[in-house]
């Protein structure tokens, strides 16, 4: 997989330059490919690629590795390729970065792939390590969900990926820096007051910085606070339409925190 044709294609397709070499992963069951998976036929690599390798192409799925690094899970389109086998390419050498040995566990989360014309939001449920999450109130003059309680997050900018947007929003809205994604809390699709459809992907995350002193965007937010589950549910009391969208996300976040 270190072939320069493949590496160049991956860089154009996934937006990062992979480190030569792969990390081979065998899942207990078949890997499920979804709408985020892109198929690359061998004809895009070279005219004789299939004849030389026996591979008709590759399925590429964007992933987040160990909550830190953007990568791609690669599966070859060839006879008898194990359905649970993945080759992970990343911007760092994973075996070295995590001191991995054969058989070690490695957490992999599939990243959504926004398509042209879609509006996507990356949301962060930030936790403090003590069973609480960070919430803030949207200002009353916001066009979308004014006055509602919210988590950290915002729209992807042109050309921006999910992980890039998540890092940027955490920094802009709190002054903290994203340390690690802990869990994928799912994708919510909804239509706002402006009649625009949006897809929001939310993550439970850890951050670095002074958790007692968030630097919020006062023009956009107010009343920052750390809350436990009961207080979070009390804030999301149904006063705003967004409460019914956010409550399941927050519930999933607290369910993950109870398991860790």
N, C-alpha and C positions, 0 to 999 in steps of 0.2 A: 504493500500500500504506500510505500515511499516513492512510487513513480512520480516524476515531476509533473506529468500531465494531470494526474489525479490531484496532486497538491495544489496546482494552479487553479483547477476547477473548484476545489473545495474553498480556496480563498475567495474566489469570486462569488460563489454560492452562499457561503456561510458568514463571510465578513471578517474572518480572522485567518492568520497564517498558521497552519498546524505544525507542530513539531514532528519531524520525520519519525516514522515508527508508529506502532499502534499498541493499545492495551486490549488484549483479547478478553472478553467477558462471556461467560456461559450462564444464562439465566435458567432458573428451575423449570420455566415453561416458555412457550413461544412469545417472542416480542411482538407487541401489537403496534402496527403501523397505522397512523391516522392522517388527517388532512395536512398535518405539519410535515409529513414525509414527502420528499421530492425524489423522483426517479430520474437517474442520469443514464441514458443509453450508452453503450460502448462506442457507438459511432461518434459521440462527442469527444471521446478520448483519443482515439486514433483508428484508422481504417482497418487495421489488422488486430485490434485489441481482443475481440472475441475469439478469433482464431488462435491467438497466442496464449490466452489465459483461460479460455472456456467460460468466460463471464460475459453475459449479455448486457450487463449494466450494474448499477448500484442503487440501492435505496439509502438516502441520507436523511437522518432525523436529527434536528437540533436538540441538544441536551445540555443540562447543567450538571456538572460533575462535582460531587462532594460539597455542593452548596456554594462553590466558589468560582469555578471556571467554566466558561462556555466551551462546548465541544460539539462533536457530531458523532452519532452512532451510525456505523456503516454496515450494511449487509449486502453481500454480493448476490447478484442474480445468476446463480449457477445451479446445475442439478445437485441435489443431495446436500445443499448448504443447510446446516442445522438451524431450525427456526428460532432457537433460543440463543444463538451465537451473535455477538456484536463485536465489532472492532471500533474502539473509541479513539478518535483523534481529538487533540486538544492543543491549546496554545502554550501548554507547559508539558514537560515530560512527567507523566502522572506517576510512574513507578518511583521516580526520584522525589517528586514533590511530596508524596505521601508514604514513602518508604514501604512500598507494597511488595508483598511476596505472593507467589501463586496461591490462589484460594482465598486471599483476603477479601473481605466485603468492601464494596464501594457503592456509595449512594449515587444514583443517577435519576434525575428528573427530566421528563420531556418538556421542552419549551415550545409554546405555540409559535406558529409562523404567520404573522399578519400578512394578508394579501392586499394588493393595491386597491385603494378605494375604501378600505375598512378603517374604522376608528377604534384604536386600542388604548386601554388604560392599564398601567402597571401599578398595583397597589401593594403596600407593605404594612402588615400587622407587626409592629415592632414590640418585642417583649423584653422585659428587664431582668430576666433570670430569677424573679421572685414571684412568678405567677401572674404578673400584671401586663397589660398592653397599653400602648400609647394611643390616645384619642384627642381630637381637637374639633372645634366647631367651625363650620364654614361661615364666612361673613354673610351678612344679610343681603348684600348687593350682588352676590354671585349669580350668574345666569343659570347654572345647573345646581339644583338642590340647595337653595339659599337657606342659611340658618341651621342646616342639618349637622348632626354629629358625624364624624368621618374618621377614617384612618389616613395614613400618608399615601400619596399617590397622585398620578396625573397622566395626561395623554402622552403618547409617544410622539416625538418630534420627527420630521421627515428624515428618513434614512437611519433612524435609531432602532436598535433592537430592544427586546424585552428587558434583558439584564442591564443594558446601558441606561434605559429609562428608569429602572428601579434605583440604580445607584444615584442618578441625578436627582430624582425626586426626594429621596431620603436626605441628601445633602441640602437641597434648596429649602425644604420645608422644616428641617430640624437643626441643621448644622452638624449632624452626626454623619458618620460614614458607614456604609454597608459592610459588615464583617462576613456574614454568611447567611445563605438561605436555608432555613430549617425544614420547611415543608411547603408543598404546593397546595393551596387552599381552593383551587378550582377556577373555572372561567364562568362569569356571569354575563349574559347578553341582555341588554335592556334598551329601551327607547326613552330618551330624556325629554324634558319639557320643550326642547327645541326640535322635536320630531326626528332627531338623528339617532340611528342605531349605534350602540357602542358594545365592545367586548372588553370586559375587565378581567384580568388575571391577577389573583392576589396570592401573596406569599407570606408565611410566617418567617420573620427575619430577626437576626441579631445585629447590633450596631456597636460601633466604637465612638466614644466621646463622653462628655459629662452628661449623664442621663438626668441629672437634677436641673439642668439649665438648657432646655431646647431653645434654639434660635428660630422661632417660627416666623413665617411671612405674615406680619400683622395686617397687611392690606387684605389678605385672603383668609386668615384664620384667627381664632381667639380661643381662650379657655383651654390651653393644653393641660393634660392630666394623665396620670397613670391610674388605671382602673382594673379591678378584678372582674371576674365573670358577672357577678350579680350587679355590680355598678354599671358595667358595660350594657347589660340587658336593660337596665333601668333607663339609661340614656337613649337607647334605641327603642323607645316606647310606642312607636307608630305615629308620632306627631308629624313625621315627614315620610314621603313615599320611599325615600332611599333607605329608611329603617328596615323595611322588609327585604331589601336587597342585601343589606350589610349584616343583618343578624345571623344568617346561616354561615357567612364567612367567619364571623367572630366566634360562633359556636365551634366551628371546625378548628379554629386556632386554639381555643381553650382545651378542646379534646386532645389535641396533639401535646399541649403543655402538660396535661395530666399524665401522659404516657412517658414523658421524658424525665 
